[in-house]
Amino acid sequence: MSEVRRDVLVLGLGGQGRRAARWLEAQGALSAVSDVDAAALTHPGVPAERAATTDALAAIQAAETRRVVLACPGATHEGLIESALRAGRAVWVPCPPPIPAARLDALHALARAQGVALCDTPTRVFEPAVELFIRTLDAWRDAAPTLVEVEVRAPAPAPMEPDARFALPSNEAITALALLGASGAPEQVEGFAVRSAHSLDHVAARWLGAGGQSLRLTLSRLPAPPALVARAHGATGSLTLTLDLDADAGASASARLECAGEGVPLPEPTAEGTGYTRALAAFLRGERLSAPLAARLEGARAAFAHLSARLVADAPRPGGPVLHPTVALDGDVPAIKIGEGTRIWHFSKLIGPCEVGARCSLGQNVVVERHVRVGDNVKIQNNVSLYEGVELEDDVFCGPSMVFTNIGTPRSAFPRKGQYTRTLVKRGASIGANATVVCGHTLGRCCFVGAAAVVTRDVPDYALVYGNPARVQGFACWCGVKLPFGHDTRGEERATCAHCGRGYARSGHTVRSTDDRPDA
């Protein structure tokens, strides 16, 4: 290694993160560690000499951070990768992140635009025996083995969100497809069984290679020691590669290659963890993959995307929303519409006709009254009542025990049913715990209402309001971080989010996005 700088941040201190932190510390490259769990920062396996924080975004922005190793849970990958890239940090992800292909391509494009590296190459391909297997296949005189088979037995992943990509073991699967030399859509997919639409037990897929060879991949989560086994049979010999996988997905591995035939070299035994540490060393040196291996990986990623899409299309879909047994349905029950993937918890009540969208979460003791409409991906915490006249658009968050009203001048002796005043909460808005929203007002897109605030007037888009009565105290980005507005040389107020890099312009209390991303 030509030059070592202490500038690497490790995010996530599970097994992989601790291993990376120890190795980087030994190389003199570790600058800081971060984990949302404060107890993880004091784990005996974490170097105690380095800066430690639970604030990942602050650690990414720190002046000494130039490179980031991401060992956090997959659900956090997309946001953290984007934040690091926009801060000009190189990023290494030990396992390919569980991000849909189009969004992963966008992150790679962002890395190129920023002039930094985003490395999500599976660590398995750095195993010497894996590389030798590929080189030997490529060097065989017949150049087209009659049969190449790869079997992967991988540990089951943690449960995935309903709208996440299909739960395939991507590290092992992409390595296996690189060994096969597979690219594009499989010719045949068979024999797979699923516990749900997002949890894989077993799948077999077949590709036909150039020259007529048959390429077959088998992925299995059935009870068996975790391993990757590849076999190739051709006119001049045969190869068998066995990669013993540690149950801690990528924490350690050992490989061996058995060869039969003329002119096929046998490698030295592979030390435990060699592929993982070689990948880290390559990241530190800024090395690129060899062109043949890079081409195989590009084809493997395409084949993996096609296989994932095929499984998602063929798998059974969830039967509908999940309602706790204590949930009560009342009124015009057949007119109660609840979207796919929505979960409704203890002692909640829905009165029809009403509509709750897909992938929503309604906590304990939530009431949804007649003619209320709730959009998709809405989170409603405990003890919230949505009265007639209230409408929540997509991606709204309602904090615990916040209150909506629907009559401006209520009197017990003078019922005013049918005179309910409309309250509209636009897409992406967040309402804090114990806040009160007086009816007849509109809460703007992506606005942020503070805890215990009393809203008595319309709230502008992106506005941060709190107090009684609630007043504009600033503005918040689409992602929720407060925007640092300041006058530029043209006299127009502009701001860029320190978290996600989105840009905004402000004129009085009117804020507009200057970013062309659809979520902004």
N, C-alpha and C positions, 0 to 999 in steps of 0.2 A: 504494500500500500504506500503510495508516494507521499501523501500528506494526510495526517489525521487531525481533524478539528473537533473540538468538543461542542457539537452543535446539533445532536440528534435527540429529539423528544420521542419517548415511547408513551403512546396513549393506550391504556388498558393493561392491567397487571394481573391477568389470569396466567395460566401456565405458559402460553406463548409469549405474553408480554414480559413476564419475569425472566424467561430464558433469553429473550432479546436484550433486555436491560443488562443482565449479567455479562453477556458476550460483548455488548457495546462498551460497557465499563472497562472490561479487560483490554479492549482495543484503544481506550482513551478517547472514545467518541461520544459517550452519553453526556447530555447536558441536563436533562430533566425527565421526570416521570409524572404521569397523571392518571387518575382513576376517580370515577364518581364516588366510589366507596372509600372513605377516609381510612378505614381499617386496612385496605389493600396497600396503602402507601407505606405502612410499617411492617409489612410481611417480611419475615427473615430472608426471603429470597430476593428482595429488592435492595439494590445498593443504597445505603443510607446517606452517602456523601452528597448526593445530587438533589437539586431542587425538586420539591414534590408539591402537587396542588390537585384539588378536585375540580378546578375550573379549566376544562380542556381548551376553550376558546382563548382564554388569557395566555395559556401556555403556548398555543400556536402563534400568537401575536408577539411573544417575547422576543426581544432583539437577538438573543443568543440562539434562537431556534432557526435552523436553515433546512433541516430534514426531519421528517416525521415517520415513525413506524407505527402503523395502525393495527392494534391487536384488540380492539373493542368488539362487542357483539355486532353481528352483521346489520342489525336494524339501524345502527348509528353511522354506518359507513358513508352513505351518500352525502349527508350534511357535513361530516367532518372532512371528507376528502375535498369537497368544494371549498370549504373554509380555508383549508391549508393551501390549496392551489391558488386561491385568490390572494392569499397573503404572500405568494411567491415561494412557498415551501415545496421541496420535493417530497413525494409520498411513496412509501413502500407498504404494500398490504400482503401479508404472508399467504393468504388464501384469496382467490378471486372473490370480490365482494358480491353479495346477493343483490345485485342491482340489475334491472332490466337492460337488455343490450343497448337500446337506443340511448338511455341515460348514461350508461357507461361510456359509450362512444362520445357523448357530449363532454364528459369529464376528461377523456383523453384529448379531445380538441382543445379544451380549456388549458390543459397542461402544456400543449404545444404553443398555444398563444402566449402563455406566461413564461415560456422558455425554461420550464422545470420538468423533472421526470415524474411520471406516475407509473410505478412498477407493480403490476398485479399478476405477475407470472407465477404459476404454481411452484412452490418450493420443490416438489417432487422431481421436476425435470432437471434440477441441478444435481441429482444423485448421479455419481459417476457411472454406475451400472445402467441407469436409464439412458444416459447419453451414449454409452457404448452399444447398447441394444439398438438404438436408432442408427448409429454410424455403421454397425455391422449389417443391418438390413439394407441400408443404402449402398453398401459396397458389394453385396452378393452379386455374383455374375449373372444369375437369372433375373435379378432386379425386380422380380415380381413373384414373391413367395405364393405358393398355392393356398396357404391359409395363415392368417394372423388372428389370434384370439387374445382378448384381454378380459380378465375377470377382476372385479373390484368388490371387496367386502369392506364396507365403511361403517363407522359408528353412526347411530341415528342422531340427527341434529336436534337442537331445541325447537319447540313448536314455533311455527312461523305465522305471521299475520295473514288473515284471509286473502288480502290482495297482493301478497308478496309472490315472488317468482317461485315456481315449483321447487320443492325441497330436494334437489339433487346434490350429491356430494361433489361440488364443483371442482375442488382441488384435485381429487382423484380422477374424476371423470375427464377433465381436460387433459391431464397427464396421459390417461389411457387412450384418449382419442389421438393425441400426438404420437403415441407409440404405434397406433394403428395406421397413422397417416390418413385418417378419415377427414373428409371435408364435405360441407353441404348437408343436404337432407339424407337421412337413412333410407335405404330401399325398403326396409321392413322393420317394424317394431312389434314385438310380441311378448306374451307371457308376463305382462306386468300386473301387479296387484297393488291396490292402494288402500290404506286405512281411512283416508279422507282425500279430498281433492288436492290437498297440499302436502301429503306425506307419502313417500314412496317406500315400498317394500322390495320390489324386484322388477327389473326390466331387462329385456334382451333386444338388441338392435343390430341390424346387419347392413353393411355398406358393400358395394361392389367396386373394387379398385380398378385402376387402369391396367389393362392386360388380363383382366378376368379373375384376379384373385378375390377371395372372399374375406371380408373384414368383419369380425363379430365382437361386440362388446356386451358384457353382462355386468349389471350393477345390482348389488344385493345388500339389503339390511337385515337379512335373516340371521339368526344366531350363529356366529362363526367368528374365529379370530380375524381381526381387521387386517387386510392384506390386499396387495395388488399383484396379480400374477399374469404375465404375458408370455405367449408361446407363438413361435413362428416356425413353419415347416416349409422347406423348399428343396430344390433339386440338389443343392450342395451341402445341406446340413440342416440343423435345427437349433433353435435358441429357446431358453426358458429363463425368464427374469422373475424373481420373487422379491417384492418390496414389502417388508414387514412394517405395518403401520402401528404406531403407538395409539392407544385409545384417545389420547389428548390431541386429536387432529393436528398433526404437524409438529408436535413438540419434539418428537424424536422418530428416527426411522433407520433401518438398516436394510441393505440390499445385497443380493447375490445373483450372479449370472452363470448359468450352466450352458455350455456349448458343445455341440457334437457336429463334426464335419471338418473339412480341410480348411486350414488357414484362418480359423476363427480364434482370436486371442481370448484368454481368460483374464478377467480383471482381478486386482487385489481385493480382498474383503473390504467392504465399505464401513467406515466408522459410524457409530451411532450419531445421528443428527447432522451428517456431513452436508446433505442437500440444503438444510435450513441455514446453517452457518455460511455456506458458500453463497447462497442467495443474498444474505445480509452483506457479506464482503463485497460482492459485485455491486450492490446498491451504494455502498460507501465509496467505491472507486468510480462510480458512474459508468460502469461497463454495460455494453449492450449484448444481447444474445447473438450468437452466430447466425448468419443469414439462413442456413438450412433449418436450424431449430426454430428461428422466428417464423419462417414460412409454415412449418408444421404446426406451430401454435396458432397461427392465424387461421389455418384450416380447421384445427381442433375447436377453436372458439365458435366458428361458424357451424360446425357439426353439433356442438353442444347447444347452441341457440335453437337449431332446428329440432333437436331431440326434446328440449324443454317445451317448445311450442307444441309439438306433437302430443306430448303427455298431458299438457294443460287442456288441449282441445279434446282429447279422448277420455280424460278422467271424469268420474261422476262429480257433479256439482253439489255443494251443500244443499240440504233439503229446505233451508229457509232460516229465519231468525231463531235465536235461542231465547226463550222466556223462562225465567225462574218459576217454579210451581206456584209461588205466592202472587204472581202478577195477575191483576184483575182486568178483564175486558168487559166494558159496559156500553150501554146505549145501542147504536146501530152497529153491532159487532161485525157483520159481513162487510161493512164499509170501512173497517179499520185496515189500513194498508201498512205493512211493515216490510222493509227492504231486506235483501239477502245479506247475511253476515252481521245483522244488528243483534245486539245483546241487551236485554232488559232485566234488571236485577230485582231484589227482594221488595215486595209490598208496593210496587209501582202500579199505576192504574191508567188505562187508556179508554177514552169515551168516544165512540164512533158517531159520525164519520170523522176520521182524522188520518193523517199520513205521516209516517216516519220513514226516512230514506234508508239507503243501504249503508252498512258498515258503521252504524251509529252505536253509541254506548249510553244507556240510560241507567243511572245509578239507583241506589235505594230510595224508595219513597218519592218517586217522580210521578207527577200527574200531567197527562196530556189531554186537554179537553176538546170538545167538538170543534171541527173546522180549523184546527191548528195544523199547520204544515211545517214539517222539519225536514231539511235537506239531507244530503249524503255526508257521511263522515263527521257528524255532529257529536260532541261529547257533552253530556248533561250530568253534572255531579249530583250528589245526594240532596234531597229535600228541595227540589225545584218544581214549581208548578207553571205550566204553560196554559194560560187561559185563552178563551176564544178571542180572536183578534191578533194573536201573536203569530209571527212567521219568522222562522230561522232559515236562512239560506245555508249553502254547503259550508263545511269546515268551521262552524261556529263552536265556541267553547263557553259553557255556562258553569261558573264556579259553584261550590257548595252553598246552599241556602240563599242564593241570590233570588230576587223577587221581581216578577212582572205584575203590572196591574192592567185592567182593561176598561175601567170606568173612571172618568175624571172627577165626577162629583157624586160619589156613592152615598146613598141613603138607604137604610134598611126599610124605612116606611114607604119609599118611592122606588120600586124596582124599575130598572132601566134595561131589562133584557132586550136584545135587538138593537141597542144603541152602543154596542161595544166599539171602542176606538182602536184603530189598527196600530200595532207596533211592529216595525220591520227591522230585523237584525241582518245586515248584509254579510256576504261571504267573508270568511276568515276573521270575523270579529271575536274578541275575547272579553268576557265579563267576569270580574273577580268575585271572590267569596263575599257573601252578605251585601252585595250591591243591590240597589233598588232602581228599576227602570220605570219611571212614570209613563203611562200609556200615551199614545199619540205621537211618538217620536221615532225617528229613524237613526239607527246606529250604523255608521258608515263602514265601508269595506276595510277590513283589517284594522279597525280601531281597537283601542285597548282601554277598558273601563276598570279602574283600580278597585281594590277591595273596599267594601263599605261605602262606595260612592253613591250619590243620589243623582240620577240623571233626570233633568227637568227640561232639556232642550235637545235638539238634534245634535248628533256627534259627527264631525266631519270624517271623511276617509283618513285612515292612518293616524288619527288623533289619539293621544294619550290623555285621558281625563281622570280626575279624582277629586275628592272633596265633597262637601254638602253646602250648596249645590255643586255638582261636578263642573269643573272648568278645564279648558285646554291647558295642559301643563307641558306639552311637548308632542312629539310624533314618534310612531313606532314603525319599523319595517314590517314587511310581509312575514318575516320569520319571527317577529316579536321583540327584537332588540331595539332599544331607543336610538333614534337617528341623531347624529351630531350636526345639526344644521349650523351654518355660518355663512356670512356674505362673501361671495367671490368678487372678482374685479369688475364684473358687469352689474353688480348691485342686485343680482338675483340669488336668492338663497338656494343652495344645493347641498346635498348630503349623500354620502355613500355608506352603506351599512358595513360595520366592521366585521360582522359575522359572515354574511352571504355575498357581499359585494354589490348588491343591487343599488341603483342610483335613483335619486328623487329630486324634484324641484318644488319649491314652496313659494306661494304668493298669499300672504295673510294666513288664513286657516285652510287654504286650499292646497293640498299636496297632490302631485301627480308623479307617477313613475316615469323615469326616463330610460327604463330598461326594456328591452324587447323580449325578455323571457315571459312565457305565458303565465307563470305563477306570480309575476311581479305586479 
